[in-house]
Amino acid sequence: MKVAYCTGFWCTNIGNGFFSLGVEYVLKKIIGSENVTVVSDYQTYTTSYGKRLYPHKNQLEYITKLDVDYIVLAGPVISKYFLLLWKNILLELKQHNVGYMILSAGTMKLDEAAKHEVKEFFKECPPYVFSSRERETYDEFSRYAINSYDGICFSFFTPDYYSPCKIDFGQPYWISNFDKIIEPQIWIGNLEREHTHEFEFEGEKVFVNSSATVAAKTDRFTDALIYIRSLLRAPRREDTVGRYMLIRTDQRFHPHFRSKIYAYKNSFCADIPYGYINLYANSQLTLSDRVHSCAVTLAYGHSAMLFVKTNRVGLLERVGAGEIIKRPVKLDFVTIKQEKIKMLEWLQSVL
C-alpha cells in the first residue's frame, strides 16, 4: 500500500504541525517509510483581518495526479469548507481507484446544513479509514466510513517521534501561550487582587486575572481583533511568577505581526514545530488558549490549563483531561499508553 499524506497550514497555527508529525510517524511505523509520501495540503489562506481566501484559479492542483492507493487527510478537516475544497478532488481520485482516509479527525465551523452535506457526500464517497480525535466527531460521522475508530489526537504521539533536550535557564519555567486572546495576569500569593481563576500548583496558590475575552469562544472576528489590539501599548505583565520564569510562545508565524508576537520578554515564534515542542516538553506548567500546546505539554508528563471555550477541547476530554478548563491537569500515563497501543493495533489491522 502506498499513501500520500496531505498536510500543511503550520505557519498560521504551528499546533497543526504537532498532530501532522504524529500522523506521519504512525503511517510510517505501520506501512513503512518507503510507502508514505508527504505532500502539501490544498492551500487556502486566511488574512490578518479574518477573511478566508480560496485557491487561486491559477494554483496548481496535482493531488489527483499522485500515483498512490490512498491520500490521507488529518485534523479538523470536516468543516463548512470541506466539500468546497475536497469534493471534486476526492471524486476524481475515486474514478482512478484511489481512496482516502481521515485521521485525527475533528470538526471546525460546521453548521447543520454543512453537516448534512458532508454526510451525504460520505454516503457517495466514504473514507476507507476514519479515526476521530474526539468522541462527538466519532458519533456523528463514523457510520459513514468503511473502517472507523474512536481514536485520540495524533499529537499525543509527540514523545514517540521527538526526543527533547533539557533547557537550562537557571530556573524552572512556565509557558504562557496566548495568541488568540490577550495574555492574562498571572501571579502567586496575593489573593486580595481581583482575579478570575485560582488554583493550587506545587503547594502554591496561583491566581489568574483574565481579560473579558478569556473563556469566550473565539472566531475569525476576535482573531482579527487581537492583531488590531497589538498596535496599542501592551498591558503590563510580569516576566516571572514566583520561582518560575515565564516564557511566551506565539503559534502564529504568519501573519508575522512583530508588535503582537514580541509584546513581552521571553517571547518565542518560529515557522517549524520543533522548537515549540522542545519548550513544551520542558515546561512545568503551560497556560494557554491553544489545545495542542496543552496536548503536547501533557504528552510529556507536565501540567496544562486551557483558557478558551472551543469544541476542540473534546480531544483533551477524550484522554481524560476534561477538567483542564477549570484547573491544571496531568495525564494518566497508563491510560494514554494503552490508548495509543490500541489505536496502532487497529490501524495495523485495517491497513
C-alpha positions, 0 to 999 in steps of 0.5 A: 500500500502506498499513501500520500499524506496531505498536510500543511497550514503550520505557519498560521497555527504551528499546533497543526504541525504537532498532530501532522508529525504524529500522523506521519510517524504512525503511517510510517511505523505501520506501512513503512517509510518507503510507502508514505509520501508527504505532500502539501495540503490544498492551500487556502489562506486566511488574512490578518483581518479574518477573511478566508481566501480560496485557491487561486484559479491559477494554483496548481492542483496535482493531488489527483495526479499522485500515483498512490492507493490512498491520500490521507487527510488529518485534523479538523478537516470536516468543516463548512469548507470541506466539500468546497475544497475536497469534493471534486478532488476526492471524486476524481481520485475515486474514478482512478481507484484511489481512496482516502482516509481521515485521521485525527479527525475533528470538526471546525465551523460546521453548521447543520446544513454543512453537516448534512452535506458532508454526510451525504457526500460520505454516503457517495464517497466514504473514507476507507479509514476514519479515526476521530480525535474526539468522541462527538466527531466519532458519533456523528460521522463514523457510520459513514466510513468503511473502517472507523475508530474512536481514536485520540489526537495524533499529537499525543504521539509527540514523545514517540517521534521527538526526543527533547533536550533539557533547557537550562535557564537557571530556573524552572519555567512556565509557558504562557501561550496566548495568541488568540486572546490577550495574555492574562495576569498571572501571579502567586500569593496575593489573593486580595487582587481581583482575579478570575481563576485560582488554583493550587500548583506545587503547594502554591496558590496561583491566581489568574486575572483574565481579560473579558475575552478569556473563556469566550469562544473565539472566531475569525472576528476576535482573531482579527481583533487581537492583531488590531489590539497589538498596535496599542501599548501592551498591558503590563505583565510580569516576566516571572511568577514566583520561582518560575520564569515565564516564557511566551510562545506565539503559534502564529508565524504568519501573519508575522505581526512583530508588535503582537508576537514580541509584546513581552520578554521571553517571547518565542515564534518560529515557522517549524514545530520543533522548537515549540515542542522542545519548550513544551516538553520542558515546561512545568506548567503551560497556560494557554488558549491553544489545545495542542500546546496543552496536548503536547505539554501533557504528552510529556508528563507536565501540567496544562490549563486551557483558557478558551471555550472551543469544541476542540477541547473534546480531544483533551476530554477524550484522554481524560483531561476534561477538567483542564478548563477549570484547573491544571491537569496531568495525564494518566500515563497508563491510560494514554499508553494503552490508548495509543497501543490500541489505536496502532493495533487497529490501524495495523489491522485495517491497513 
